[in-house]
Amino acid sequence: MARTPLSRGLFAIIDDEDEHLVAGIKWHAHPVERSTGGFYAVNGRGGAKPTLAGRRYMHRLILGASASQLVDHVNGDGLDNRRANLRIATRRQNNINRQTTNRWGFRGIERTASGRWRSLIRVDGRRIAGPLQDNAIDAALIYDAMASLHFGEFAVLNFPKHKEATAPQAPASRNGGRL
């Protein structure tokens, strides 16, 4: 793993084998359009709105993405440009993976007029609501289950470690795993 210096005192993380791709290029930390506090590693100039014209994005260069392809950062960190953290995605998949929360601190929930909580997701333009819950945490857990079902690996979960901890385990075999 290598760190490539950027402007603003920041660094981009890349794989050692990709250092030759970015060496000798002056890279800048460019703020993400949405006010998430995140950055991308960019070379070149452009207006206030990032475009491919006149700019090179480090993550696109590393993956060799064509102009029509979108590159998604798996962990949501635009400065983590290791190949394991980059994947080609559709616009829908890339939007699903956005890091957003609401004023309740959880993604995909709302408080109803009755004071109960509901989980919500949008699939192909259709709004899908989960059952009402008595607290925000339960609604957030239901959102996670719904998002995992509909969005798979692109789902951004409220409790990602909970998903790993509750993943179904294969039953223990009687022969110690031997065939």
Secondary structure, DSSP 8 states (H G I E B T S, - for coil): -EEEE-GGG-EEEE-GGGHHHHTT---EEEE-SSSSS-EEEEEE---SS--STTEEEHHHHHHT--TT-EEEETTS-TTB--GGGEEEE-HHHHHHT-----TTSSTTEEE-TTS-EEEEEEETTEEEE---BSSHHHHHHHHHHHHHHHHGGG---S-HHHHHHTS------TTTT--
